[in-house]
Amino acid sequence: MAKAPEKAEEGGSAPKKKGKLGLILIIVLVVIVLALGALVALLLLKGSKDKEHEEPAAPAAAAQQLQTPGTVDLTKPPTFVPLEAFTVNLRRDEGDHYLQVVAQLRITDPAMDATLKAFMPEIRHRINLLLSSKLPSEIATIEGREDLALNITQQINEALGFQPVRDALGKPVPNGPVQAVLFTSFIIQ
């Protein structure tokens, strides 16, 4: 008879273990369901906030779609940084000529103004070398001046650590914080 109570005790122990395991499983499932519910609620709230912000941004998105490479995003006006005047002697192959240029840089981020000022000695050096390497006939045309502006843009971006990029035709494409060089005065004598 002693064996019969042992079996009863073994049988009684097994349901208690299953009861604890079942309780742990229920608690884990409840925690998972609550976590998923919180995640879904967060996503729904974020989605409704995004929809509220999309309506005012719709004109901005339309303005960006109308842009072509090299144009200005009107929702973020550019910053212009003036450069001091450059006066250089041009290459002497066509006689003695000099060039006086006053320009401004169009940059994407107003915070870059301080960085540009820190690099200004190297930037001015590169621009001086580039300008003095030109023939008067090379920069007398509009196309020549546009090419010069692109080359100056590339030189400045290189001085700031951005790698040069060229299009399929081999022309430099602005790749960096300086989007363009704009000549405000251009005199060849």
Biotite code that builds the C-alpha atoms (Angstrom):
import biotite.structure as struc

atoms = struc.array([
    struc.Atom([0.000, 0.000, 0.000], chain_id="A", res_id=1, res_name="MET", atom_name="CA", element="C"),
    struc.Atom([2.899, 2.247, 0.442], chain_id="A", res_id=2, res_name="ALA", atom_name="CA", element="C"),
    struc.Atom([3.394, 2.327, -3.259], chain_id="A", res_id=3, res_name="LYS", atom_name="CA", element="C"),
    struc.Atom([-0.072, 3.589, -4.001], chain_id="A", res_id=4, res_name="ALA", atom_name="CA", element="C"),
    struc.Atom([0.342, 6.825, -2.054], chain_id="A", res_id=5, res_name="PRO", atom_name="CA", element="C"),
    struc.Atom([3.640, 7.463, -3.836], chain_id="A", res_id=6, res_name="GLU", atom_name="CA", element="C"),
    struc.Atom([1.870, 7.309, -7.182], chain_id="A", res_id=7, res_name="LYS", atom_name="CA", element="C"),
    struc.Atom([-0.726, 9.663, -5.914], chain_id="A", res_id=8, res_name="ALA", atom_name="CA", element="C"),
    struc.Atom([1.978, 12.033, -4.774], chain_id="A", res_id=9, res_name="GLU", atom_name="CA", element="C"),
    struc.Atom([3.711, 11.811, -8.152], chain_id="A", res_id=10, res_name="GLU", atom_name="CA", element="C"),
    struc.Atom([0.439, 12.475, -9.885], chain_id="A", res_id=11, res_name="GLY", atom_name="CA", element="C"),
    struc.Atom([-0.208, 15.407, -7.558], chain_id="A", res_id=12, res_name="GLY", atom_name="CA", element="C"),
    struc.Atom([3.233, 16.886, -8.263], chain_id="A", res_id=13, res_name="SER", atom_name="CA", element="C"),
    struc.Atom([2.859, 16.868, -12.012], chain_id="A", res_id=14, res_name="ALA", atom_name="CA", element="C"),
    struc.Atom([-0.280, 19.019, -12.111], chain_id="A", res_id=15, res_name="PRO", atom_name="CA", element="C"),
    struc.Atom([1.377, 21.578, -9.836], chain_id="A", res_id=16, res_name="LYS", atom_name="CA", element="C"),
    struc.Atom([4.348, 21.917, -12.259], chain_id="A", res_id=17, res_name="LYS", atom_name="CA", element="C"),
    struc.Atom([1.986, 22.249, -15.207], chain_id="A", res_id=18, res_name="LYS", atom_name="CA", element="C"),
    struc.Atom([0.070, 24.908, -13.287], chain_id="A", res_id=19, res_name="GLY", atom_name="CA", element="C"),
    struc.Atom([3.223, 26.977, -12.751], chain_id="A", res_id=20, res_name="LYS", atom_name="CA", element="C"),
    struc.Atom([4.318, 26.549, -16.361], chain_id="A", res_id=21, res_name="LEU", atom_name="CA", element="C"),
    struc.Atom([0.861, 27.510, -17.573], chain_id="A", res_id=22, res_name="GLY", atom_name="CA", element="C"),
    struc.Atom([0.861, 30.593, -15.372], chain_id="A", res_id=23, res_name="LEU", atom_name="CA", element="C"),
    struc.Atom([4.270, 31.671, -16.723], chain_id="A", res_id=24, res_name="ILE", atom_name="CA", element="C"),
    struc.Atom([3.090, 31.131, -20.319], chain_id="A", res_id=25, res_name="LEU", atom_name="CA", element="C"),
    struc.Atom([-0.026, 33.224, -19.693], chain_id="A", res_id=26, res_name="ILE", atom_name="CA", element="C"),
    struc.Atom([2.033, 36.057, -18.197], chain_id="A", res_id=27, res_name="ILE", atom_name="CA", element="C"),
    struc.Atom([4.493, 35.995, -21.127], chain_id="A", res_id=28, res_name="VAL", atom_name="CA", element="C"),
    struc.Atom([1.632, 36.035, -23.643], chain_id="A", res_id=29, res_name="LEU", atom_name="CA", element="C"),
    struc.Atom([-0.038, 38.943, -21.850], chain_id="A", res_id=30, res_name="VAL", atom_name="CA", element="C"),
    struc.Atom([3.241, 40.912, -21.886], chain_id="A", res_id=31, res_name="VAL", atom_name="CA", element="C"),
    struc.Atom([3.712, 40.206, -25.624], chain_id="A", res_id=32, res_name="ILE", atom_name="CA", element="C"),
    struc.Atom([0.131, 41.247, -26.432], chain_id="A", res_id=33, res_name="VAL", atom_name="CA", element="C"),
    struc.Atom([0.554, 44.467, -24.421], chain_id="A", res_id=34, res_name="LEU", atom_name="CA", element="C"),
    struc.Atom([3.855, 45.242, -26.152], chain_id="A", res_id=35, res_name="ALA", atom_name="CA", element="C"),
    struc.Atom([2.306, 44.676, -29.593], chain_id="A", res_id=36, res_name="LEU", atom_name="CA", element="C"),
    struc.Atom([-0.668, 46.833, -28.649], chain_id="A", res_id=37, res_name="GLY", atom_name="CA", element="C"),
    struc.Atom([1.634, 49.638, -27.524], chain_id="A", res_id=38, res_name="ALA", atom_name="CA", element="C"),
    struc.Atom([3.631, 49.352, -30.766], chain_id="A", res_id=39, res_name="LEU", atom_name="CA", element="C"),
    struc.Atom([0.502, 49.531, -32.916], chain_id="A", res_id=40, res_name="VAL", atom_name="CA", element="C"),
    struc.Atom([-0.754, 52.542, -30.952], chain_id="A", res_id=41, res_name="ALA", atom_name="CA", element="C"),
    struc.Atom([2.606, 54.285, -31.413], chain_id="A", res_id=42, res_name="LEU", atom_name="CA", element="C"),
    struc.Atom([2.574, 53.641, -35.159], chain_id="A", res_id=43, res_name="LEU", atom_name="CA", element="C"),
    struc.Atom([-0.969, 54.946, -35.470], chain_id="A", res_id=44, res_name="LEU", atom_name="CA", element="C"),
    struc.Atom([-0.105, 58.112, -33.546], chain_id="A", res_id=45, res_name="LEU", atom_name="CA", element="C"),
    struc.Atom([3.012, 58.655, -35.620], chain_id="A", res_id=46, res_name="LYS", atom_name="CA", element="C"),
    struc.Atom([1.033, 58.126, -38.817], chain_id="A", res_id=47, res_name="GLY", atom_name="CA", element="C"),
    struc.Atom([-1.552, 60.719, -37.831], chain_id="A", res_id=48, res_name="SER", atom_name="CA", element="C"),
    struc.Atom([1.193, 63.233, -36.949], chain_id="A", res_id=49, res_name="LYS", atom_name="CA", element="C"),
    struc.Atom([2.882, 62.605, -40.308], chain_id="A", res_id=50, res_name="ASP", atom_name="CA", element="C"),
    struc.Atom([-0.419, 63.246, -42.109], chain_id="A", res_id=51, res_name="LYS", atom_name="CA", element="C"),
    struc.Atom([-0.805, 66.559, -40.282], chain_id="A", res_id=52, res_name="GLU", atom_name="CA", element="C"),
    struc.Atom([2.687, 67.574, -41.384], chain_id="A", res_id=53, res_name="HIS", atom_name="CA", element="C"),
    struc.Atom([2.242, 66.334, -44.957], chain_id="A", res_id=54, res_name="GLU", atom_name="CA", element="C"),
    struc.Atom([-0.472, 68.798, -45.862], chain_id="A", res_id=55, res_name="GLU", atom_name="CA", element="C"),
    struc.Atom([1.663, 71.941, -45.369], chain_id="A", res_id=56, res_name="PRO", atom_name="CA", element="C"),
    struc.Atom([4.640, 70.179, -46.928], chain_id="A", res_id=57, res_name="ALA", atom_name="CA", element="C"),
    struc.Atom([2.703, 69.314, -50.105], chain_id="A", res_id=58, res_name="ALA", atom_name="CA", element="C"),
    struc.Atom([3.555, 72.642, -51.807], chain_id="A", res_id=59, res_name="PRO", atom_name="CA", element="C"),
    struc.Atom([7.198, 72.083, -50.853], chain_id="A", res_id=60, res_name="ALA", atom_name="CA", element="C"),
    struc.Atom([7.103, 68.626, -52.422], chain_id="A", res_id=61, res_name="ALA", atom_name="CA", element="C"),
    struc.Atom([5.573, 70.096, -55.557], chain_id="A", res_id=62, res_name="ALA", atom_name="CA", element="C"),
    struc.Atom([8.294, 72.752, -55.673], chain_id="A", res_id=63, res_name="ALA", atom_name="CA", element="C"),
    struc.Atom([10.970, 70.069, -55.363], chain_id="A", res_id=64, res_name="GLN", atom_name="CA", element="C"),
    struc.Atom([9.440, 68.068, -58.199], chain_id="A", res_id=65, res_name="GLN", atom_name="CA", element="C"),
    struc.Atom([9.611, 71.095, -60.489], chain_id="A", res_id=66, res_name="LEU", atom_name="CA", element="C"),
    struc.Atom([13.297, 71.594, -59.758], chain_id="A", res_id=67, res_name="GLN", atom_name="CA", element="C"),
    struc.Atom([16.056, 70.511, -62.048], chain_id="A", res_id=68, res_name="THR", atom_name="CA", element="C"),
    struc.Atom([19.628, 69.867, -60.952], chain_id="A", res_id=69, res_name="PRO", atom_name="CA", element="C"),
    struc.Atom([21.344, 73.089, -59.973], chain_id="A", res_id=70, res_name="GLY", atom_name="CA", element="C"),
    struc.Atom([18.167, 74.970, -59.061], chain_id="A", res_id=71, res_name="THR", atom_name="CA", element="C"),
    struc.Atom([17.345, 76.400, -55.671], chain_id="A", res_id=72, res_name="VAL", atom_name="CA", element="C"),
    struc.Atom([14.856, 74.846, -53.266], chain_id="A", res_id=73, res_name="ASP", atom_name="CA", element="C"),
    struc.Atom([12.563, 77.797, -52.502], chain_id="A", res_id=74, res_name="LEU", atom_name="CA", element="C"),
    struc.Atom([11.530, 76.298, -49.167], chain_id="A", res_id=75, res_name="THR", atom_name="CA", element="C"),
    struc.Atom([15.153, 76.637, -48.016], chain_id="A", res_id=76, res_name="LYS", atom_name="CA", element="C"),
    struc.Atom([16.607, 79.883, -49.359], chain_id="A", res_id=77, res_name="PRO", atom_name="CA", element="C"),
    struc.Atom([20.333, 79.687, -50.072], chain_id="A", res_id=78, res_name="PRO", atom_name="CA", element="C"),
    struc.Atom([23.005, 81.583, -48.231], chain_id="A", res_id=79, res_name="THR", atom_name="CA", element="C"),
    struc.Atom([25.424, 83.785, -50.147], chain_id="A", res_id=80, res_name="PHE", atom_name="CA", element="C"),
    struc.Atom([29.004, 84.298, -49.021], chain_id="A", res_id=81, res_name="VAL", atom_name="CA", element="C"),
    struc.Atom([30.849, 87.219, -50.636], chain_id="A", res_id=82, res_name="PRO", atom_name="CA", element="C"),
    struc.Atom([34.444, 86.772, -51.721], chain_id="A", res_id=83, res_name="LEU", atom_name="CA", element="C"),
    struc.Atom([36.958, 89.590, -51.774], chain_id="A", res_id=84, res_name="GLU", atom_name="CA", element="C"),
    struc.Atom([37.924, 90.853, -55.233], chain_id="A", res_id=85, res_name="ALA", atom_name="CA", element="C"),
    struc.Atom([40.511, 88.916, -57.220], chain_id="A", res_id=86, res_name="PHE", atom_name="CA", element="C"),
    struc.Atom([42.928, 90.729, -59.532], chain_id="A", res_id=87, res_name="THR", atom_name="CA", element="C"),
    struc.Atom([45.265, 88.456, -61.490], chain_id="A", res_id=88, res_name="VAL", atom_name="CA", element="C"),
    struc.Atom([47.447, 88.578, -64.575], chain_id="A", res_id=89, res_name="ASN", atom_name="CA", element="C"),
    struc.Atom([46.121, 86.271, -67.255], chain_id="A", res_id=90, res_name="LEU", atom_name="CA", element="C"),
    struc.Atom([48.355, 83.968, -69.315], chain_id="A", res_id=91, res_name="ARG", atom_name="CA", element="C"),
    struc.Atom([50.606, 86.023, -71.571], chain_id="A", res_id=92, res_name="ARG", atom_name="CA", element="C"),
    struc.Atom([50.065, 83.976, -74.751], chain_id="A", res_id=93, res_name="ASP", atom_name="CA", element="C"),
    struc.Atom([47.729, 86.695, -76.072], chain_id="A", res_id=94, res_name="GLU", atom_name="CA", element="C"),
    struc.Atom([49.567, 89.706, -74.646], chain_id="A", res_id=95, res_name="GLY", atom_name="CA", element="C"),
    struc.Atom([49.454, 91.365, -71.233], chain_id="A", res_id=96, res_name="ASP", atom_name="CA", element="C"),
    struc.Atom([45.957, 91.211, -69.775], chain_id="A", res_id=97, res_name="HIS", atom_name="CA", element="C"),
    struc.Atom([44.594, 91.167, -66.289], chain_id="A", res_id=98, res_name="TYR", atom_name="CA", element="C"),
    struc.Atom([41.334, 90.016, -64.821], chain_id="A", res_id=99, res_name="LEU", atom_name="CA", element="C"),
    struc.Atom([39.427, 91.515, -61.942], chain_id="A", res_id=100, res_name="GLN", atom_name="CA", element="C"),
    struc.Atom([36.626, 89.364, -60.513], chain_id="A", res_id=101, res_name="VAL", atom_name="CA", element="C"),
    struc.Atom([34.206, 89.886, -57.650], chain_id="A", res_id=102, res_name="VAL", atom_name="CA", element="C"),
    struc.Atom([32.106, 86.831, -56.831], chain_id="A", res_id=103, res_name="ALA", atom_name="CA", element="C"),
    struc.Atom([29.735, 85.345, -54.308], chain_id="A", res_id=104, res_name="GLN", atom_name="CA", element="C"),
    struc.Atom([29.304, 81.722, -53.308], chain_id="A", res_id=105, res_name="LEU", atom_name="CA", element="C"),
    struc.Atom([25.878, 80.132, -53.054], chain_id="A", res_id=106, res_name="ARG", atom_name="CA", element="C"),
    struc.Atom([25.995, 77.561, -50.252], chain_id="A", res_id=107, res_name="ILE", atom_name="CA", element="C"),
    struc.Atom([23.392, 75.078, -49.050], chain_id="A", res_id=108, res_name="THR", atom_name="CA", element="C"),
    struc.Atom([23.918, 75.410, -45.318], chain_id="A", res_id=109, res_name="ASP", atom_name="CA", element="C"),
    struc.Atom([24.351, 78.710, -43.433], chain_id="A", res_id=110, res_name="PRO", atom_name="CA", element="C"),
    struc.Atom([26.531, 76.870, -40.914], chain_id="A", res_id=111, res_name="ALA", atom_name="CA", element="C"),
    struc.Atom([29.132, 76.365, -43.666], chain_id="A", res_id=112, res_name="MET", atom_name="CA", element="C"),
    struc.Atom([29.925, 80.100, -43.600], chain_id="A", res_id=113, res_name="ASP", atom_name="CA", element="C"),
    struc.Atom([32.312, 79.644, -40.664], chain_id="A", res_id=114, res_name="ALA", atom_name="CA", element="C"),
    struc.Atom([33.965, 76.639, -42.324], chain_id="A", res_id=115, res_name="THR", atom_name="CA", element="C"),
    struc.Atom([34.476, 78.593, -45.536], chain_id="A", res_id=116, res_name="LEU", atom_name="CA", element="C"),
    struc.Atom([36.119, 81.415, -43.610], chain_id="A", res_id=117, res_name="LYS", atom_name="CA", element="C"),
    struc.Atom([38.445, 78.931, -41.919], chain_id="A", res_id=118, res_name="ALA", atom_name="CA", element="C"),
    struc.Atom([39.501, 77.542, -45.331], chain_id="A", res_id=119, res_name="PHE", atom_name="CA", element="C"),
    struc.Atom([39.614, 80.938, -47.068], chain_id="A", res_id=120, res_name="MET", atom_name="CA", element="C"),
    struc.Atom([43.425, 81.123, -47.534], chain_id="A", res_id=121, res_name="PRO", atom_name="CA", element="C"),
    struc.Atom([43.437, 77.797, -49.403], chain_id="A", res_id=122, res_name="GLU", atom_name="CA", element="C"),
    struc.Atom([40.286, 78.717, -51.329], chain_id="A", res_id=123, res_name="ILE", atom_name="CA", element="C"),
    struc.Atom([41.762, 82.068, -52.440], chain_id="A", res_id=124, res_name="ARG", atom_name="CA", element="C"),
    struc.Atom([45.006, 80.324, -53.431], chain_id="A", res_id=125, res_name="HIS", atom_name="CA", element="C"),
    struc.Atom([43.181, 77.777, -55.597], chain_id="A", res_id=126, res_name="ARG", atom_name="CA", element="C"),
    struc.Atom([41.042, 80.465, -57.233], chain_id="A", res_id=127, res_name="ILE", atom_name="CA", element="C"),
    struc.Atom([44.106, 82.643, -57.930], chain_id="A", res_id=128, res_name="ASN", atom_name="CA", element="C"),
    struc.Atom([45.907, 79.737, -59.603], chain_id="A", res_id=129, res_name="LEU", atom_name="CA", element="C"),
    struc.Atom([42.857, 78.870, -61.667], chain_id="A", res_id=130, res_name="LEU", atom_name="CA", element="C"),
    struc.Atom([42.206, 82.455, -62.788], chain_id="A", res_id=131, res_name="LEU", atom_name="CA", element="C"),
    struc.Atom([45.828, 83.149, -63.699], chain_id="A", res_id=132, res_name="SER", atom_name="CA", element="C"),
    struc.Atom([45.967, 79.990, -65.839], chain_id="A", res_id=133, res_name="SER", atom_name="CA", element="C"),
    struc.Atom([43.274, 81.278, -68.214], chain_id="A", res_id=134, res_name="LYS", atom_name="CA", element="C"),
    struc.Atom([43.662, 82.992, -71.565], chain_id="A", res_id=135, res_name="LEU", atom_name="CA", element="C"),
    struc.Atom([41.570, 86.118, -72.192], chain_id="A", res_id=136, res_name="PRO", atom_name="CA", element="C"),
    struc.Atom([39.897, 84.380, -75.146], chain_id="A", res_id=137, res_name="SER", atom_name="CA", element="C"),
    struc.Atom([38.875, 81.413, -72.929], chain_id="A", res_id=138, res_name="GLU", atom_name="CA", element="C"),
    struc.Atom([36.873, 83.582, -70.537], chain_id="A", res_id=139, res_name="ILE", atom_name="CA", element="C"),
    struc.Atom([35.628, 86.238, -72.951], chain_id="A", res_id=140, res_name="ALA", atom_name="CA", element="C"),
    struc.Atom([32.487, 84.245, -73.826], chain_id="A", res_id=141, res_name="THR", atom_name="CA", element="C"),
    struc.Atom([29.518, 83.390, -71.639], chain_id="A", res_id=142, res_name="ILE", atom_name="CA", element="C"),
    struc.Atom([30.279, 79.675, -71.973], chain_id="A", res_id=143, res_name="GLU", atom_name="CA", element="C"),
    struc.Atom([33.868, 80.309, -70.890], chain_id="A", res_id=144, res_name="GLY", atom_name="CA", element="C"),
    struc.Atom([32.715, 82.209, -67.821], chain_id="A", res_id=145, res_name="ARG", atom_name="CA", element="C"),
    struc.Atom([30.201, 79.491, -66.928], chain_id="A", res_id=146, res_name="GLU", atom_name="CA", element="C"),
    struc.Atom([32.944, 76.858, -67.217], chain_id="A", res_id=147, res_name="ASP", atom_name="CA", element="C"),
    struc.Atom([35.177, 79.026, -65.041], chain_id="A", res_id=148, res_name="LEU", atom_name="CA", element="C"),
    struc.Atom([32.436, 79.316, -62.403], chain_id="A", res_id=149, res_name="ALA", atom_name="CA", element="C"),
    struc.Atom([31.984, 75.511, -62.407], chain_id="A", res_id=150, res_name="LEU", atom_name="CA", element="C"),
    struc.Atom([35.739, 74.978, -62.086], chain_id="A", res_id=151, res_name="ASN", atom_name="CA", element="C"),
    struc.Atom([35.934, 77.439, -59.176], chain_id="A", res_id=152, res_name="ILE", atom_name="CA", element="C"),
    struc.Atom([33.014, 75.654, -57.496], chain_id="A", res_id=153, res_name="THR", atom_name="CA", element="C"),
    struc.Atom([34.827, 72.352, -57.883], chain_id="A", res_id=154, res_name="GLN", atom_name="CA", element="C"),
    struc.Atom([38.083, 73.803, -56.523], chain_id="A", res_id=155, res_name="GLN", atom_name="CA", element="C"),
    struc.Atom([36.349, 75.193, -53.428], chain_id="A", res_id=156, res_name="ILE", atom_name="CA", element="C"),
    struc.Atom([34.504, 71.937, -52.732], chain_id="A", res_id=157, res_name="ASN", atom_name="CA", element="C"),
    struc.Atom([37.793, 70.038, -53.145], chain_id="A", res_id=158, res_name="GLU", atom_name="CA", element="C"),
    struc.Atom([39.463, 72.388, -50.660], chain_id="A", res_id=159, res_name="ALA", atom_name="CA", element="C"),
    struc.Atom([36.664, 71.512, -48.213], chain_id="A", res_id=160, res_name="LEU", atom_name="CA", element="C"),
    struc.Atom([37.327, 67.781, -48.701], chain_id="A", res_id=161, res_name="GLY", atom_name="CA", element="C"),
    struc.Atom([34.623, 66.839, -51.216], chain_id="A", res_id=162, res_name="PHE", atom_name="CA", element="C"),
    struc.Atom([35.653, 64.651, -54.144], chain_id="A", res_id=163, res_name="GLN", atom_name="CA", element="C"),
    struc.Atom([35.178, 66.098, -57.643], chain_id="A", res_id=164, res_name="PRO", atom_name="CA", element="C"),
    struc.Atom([32.338, 64.718, -59.738], chain_id="A", res_id=165, res_name="VAL", atom_name="CA", element="C"),
    struc.Atom([32.030, 65.048, -63.502], chain_id="A", res_id=166, res_name="ARG", atom_name="CA", element="C"),
    struc.Atom([29.051, 64.423, -65.767], chain_id="A", res_id=167, res_name="ASP", atom_name="CA", element="C"),
    struc.Atom([29.072, 62.222, -68.874], chain_id="A", res_id=168, res_name="ALA", atom_name="CA", element="C"),
    struc.Atom([30.570, 65.075, -70.928], chain_id="A", res_id=169, res_name="LEU", atom_name="CA", element="C"),
    struc.Atom([33.422, 65.572, -68.463], chain_id="A", res_id=170, res_name="GLY", atom_name="CA", element="C"),
    struc.Atom([32.163, 68.860, -67.039], chain_id="A", res_id=171, res_name="LYS", atom_name="CA", element="C"),
    struc.Atom([32.413, 69.379, -63.279], chain_id="A", res_id=172, res_name="PRO", atom_name="CA", element="C"),
    struc.Atom([29.189, 68.926, -61.334], chain_id="A", res_id=173, res_name="VAL", atom_name="CA", element="C"),
    struc.Atom([28.819, 70.671, -57.957], chain_id="A", res_id=174, res_name="PRO", atom_name="CA", element="C"),
    struc.Atom([29.432, 68.103, -55.237], chain_id="A", res_id=175, res_name="ASN", atom_name="CA", element="C"),
    struc.Atom([29.579, 69.717, -51.839], chain_id="A", res_id=176, res_name="GLY", atom_name="CA", element="C"),
    struc.Atom([28.264, 72.635, -49.846], chain_id="A", res_id=177, res_name="PRO", atom_name="CA", element="C"),
    struc.Atom([29.110, 75.216, -52.526], chain_id="A", res_id=178, res_name="VAL", atom_name="CA", element="C"),
    struc.Atom([26.415, 75.026, -55.187], chain_id="A", res_id=179, res_name="GLN", atom_name="CA", element="C"),
    struc.Atom([27.571, 77.836, -57.456], chain_id="A", res_id=180, res_name="ALA", atom_name="CA", element="C"),
    struc.Atom([29.926, 80.739, -57.956], chain_id="A", res_id=181, res_name="VAL", atom_name="CA", element="C"),
    struc.Atom([28.157, 83.898, -59.071], chain_id="A", res_id=182, res_name="LEU", atom_name="CA", element="C"),
    struc.Atom([30.200, 86.694, -60.647], chain_id="A", res_id=183, res_name="PHE", atom_name="CA", element="C"),
    struc.Atom([29.047, 90.161, -59.573], chain_id="A", res_id=184, res_name="THR", atom_name="CA", element="C"),
    struc.Atom([31.865, 91.881, -61.462], chain_id="A", res_id=185, res_name="SER", atom_name="CA", element="C"),
    struc.Atom([34.048, 90.500, -64.260], chain_id="A", res_id=186, res_name="PHE", atom_name="CA", element="C"),
    struc.Atom([36.548, 92.832, -65.967], chain_id="A", res_id=187, res_name="ILE", atom_name="CA", element="C"),
    struc.Atom([39.204, 91.806, -68.484], chain_id="A", res_id=188, res_name="ILE", atom_name="CA", element="C"),
    struc.Atom([41.738, 94.434, -69.572], chain_id="A", res_id=189, res_name="GLN", atom_name="CA", element="C"),
])
